[in-house]
Amino acid sequence: MTPGATGVIWALGFVILEAIQFVFFGNVFQRISSFQFGFFVFALTTVAFVSWSALCRPDQLLSLIHI
């Protein structure tokens, strides 16, 4: 496959995923507050990254606690 064809496939995939995202989140944002959504996303990513750090590099979290 040529680099141009690969780029076109990636671009089409991106456009399709963005369209699905806009349709889905457009409906969600009309029903909930943007502050609630922001809090949910921030909390979810914080829990995910702290959990990942605890599993992969627990020494980093221990050094954070023992400042």
Backbone torsions as a table, in degrees:
resi	resn	phi	psi	omega
1	MET	NA	135.4	-178.7
2	THR	-76.6	156.2	178.3
3	PRO	-59.6	-33.6	177.9
4	GLY	-64.8	-42.5	178.8
5	ALA	-66.1	-38.5	178.0
6	THR	-62.7	-41.7	178.3
7	GLY	-63.5	-39.9	178.8
8	VAL	-65.4	-41.2	179.0
9	ILE	-63.3	-44.6	178.0
10	TRP	-63.1	-41.2	179.8
11	ALA	-64.1	-43.9	178.2
12	LEU	-64.6	-40.7	176.6
13	GLY	-60.8	-42.3	178.8
14	PHE	-63.0	-44.9	-179.3
15	VAL	-62.6	-42.6	-179.8
16	ILE	-64.8	-45.5	179.4
17	LEU	-64.4	-39.5	177.7
18	GLU	-64.6	-39.9	179.1
19	ALA	-63.4	-43.9	177.6
20	ILE	-62.3	-42.9	-180.0
21	GLN	-62.6	-44.8	-179.3
22	PHE	-63.6	-40.3	180.0
23	VAL	-66.8	-46.0	-178.0
24	PHE	-67.4	-52.8	-176.5
25	PHE	-71.6	-24.4	174.2
26	GLY	-60.8	-39.3	177.1
27	ASN	-70.6	-41.9	-178.7
28	VAL	-64.8	-45.2	-176.5
29	PHE	-68.0	-20.2	176.4
30	GLN	-78.4	-18.7	-176.8
31	ARG	-99.6	-25.1	-176.9
32	ILE	-123.3	163.7	178.0
33	SER	-73.5	144.1	178.1
34	SER	-66.3	-29.2	176.9
35	PHE	-67.8	-39.8	177.0
36	GLN	-64.0	-42.3	179.3
37	PHE	-65.5	-42.7	177.8
38	GLY	-61.7	-42.8	177.6
39	PHE	-62.8	-42.7	179.9
40	PHE	-62.6	-45.6	-179.3
41	VAL	-65.6	-44.0	179.6
42	PHE	-62.9	-44.8	-179.9
43	ALA	-64.5	-42.9	-179.6
44	LEU	-63.7	-44.6	179.8
45	THR	-69.5	-34.9	177.3
46	THR	-63.3	-47.3	178.4
47	VAL	-62.4	-41.1	-179.1
48	ALA	-64.3	-46.9	-176.9
49	PHE	-72.9	-35.3	175.8
50	VAL	-67.5	-39.4	177.1
51	SER	-64.6	-43.4	178.2
52	TRP	-61.8	-41.9	178.4
53	SER	-66.2	-37.6	179.2
54	ALA	-65.8	-34.7	179.4
55	LEU	-78.4	-41.8	-173.1
56	CYS	-90.3	-39.6	-176.6
57	ARG	-137.1	69.3	-178.1
58	PRO	-63.1	-26.2	178.5
59	ASP	-62.6	-30.9	178.5
60	GLN	-66.9	-40.4	178.6
61	LEU	-70.3	-36.6	177.8
62	LEU	-65.7	-38.3	177.3
63	SER	-68.0	-29.2	176.7
64	LEU	-68.4	-37.9	-179.4
65	ILE	-73.2	-33.8	-176.3
66	HIS	-98.2	48.2	-179.7
67	ILE	-70.7	NA	NA
